[in-house]
Amino acid sequence: MSTVPDTAAKGGDAHRRAIEDMIGKVRPFLVQDGGDCELVDVSEDGKVVYLRLKGACAFCPSAIYTLKLGIEQTLREQVPGVERVEAVP
């Protein structure tokens, strides 16, 4: 499994692009079930990613599992520096 280079310490723009790229890879699975997500912000230190779940995902009772076990886990594994994902209404 390949990972994105350590971009958190090297520059905010590169780190944000790495996050956006990984979200782009997860997005088709959300869209397949009628949902989507939007990157709202990334904390200044790059450790926290703020996402808004959209469509069916916004109201799904399992949305927290999608966020934490799907999106967060993938980002933590693939983008060095990301520690958690927080939902934004």
Secondary structure, 3 states (H helix, E strand, C coil): CCCCCCCCCCCHHHHHHHHHHHHHHHHHHHHHCCEEEEEEEECCCCCEEEEEEEEHHHHCCCHHHHHHHHHHHHHHHHCCCCCEEEECC
